[in-house]
Amino acid sequence: MSTELDPLRATGTLVRLVRVLDQRLKATSPDELGLADIGVLAEVGRGTTLPSAIARATRLDPARVTRVVERLVQLGLVERRTSAHDRRQVPLALTPRGNMRMARARDEAREAMGGLLGSLTERERAALAVALDGLQRVLSETV
């Protein structure tokens, strides 16, 4: 087994992993929430209330965040509020149903990812854990 890392292969594998995870989440959830939906829900749950800030935090295109937010509002998971300071701003908040759905989405994502990684050997899982720590460090250093 070679320890030489091919950046293009790594990129393709990571993109494919994310796509497969997204497909599995959508296929198994009754409301077909995918990774982008869950990411926006999570940001709102963390207190990021403005769509522009959510777009920056999730690194999604602002237009995509707008579409995701509209869908989450239609599902009754997110509500739009009015700003006391600036009526042009429309802060977002999770509804009680949105809070429950966010908790369930975490479990669904954990289960789907566990299913994908379940056939890795113990050695591969350990190597992946180390690599993920490194990737998190690198990503936290990027703007």
Summary of the structure (lengths in Angstrom):
residues: 143
radius of gyration: 17.5
end to end distance: 34.0
largest distance: 60.0
contacts: 353
relative contact order: 0.11
helix: 67%
strand: 4%
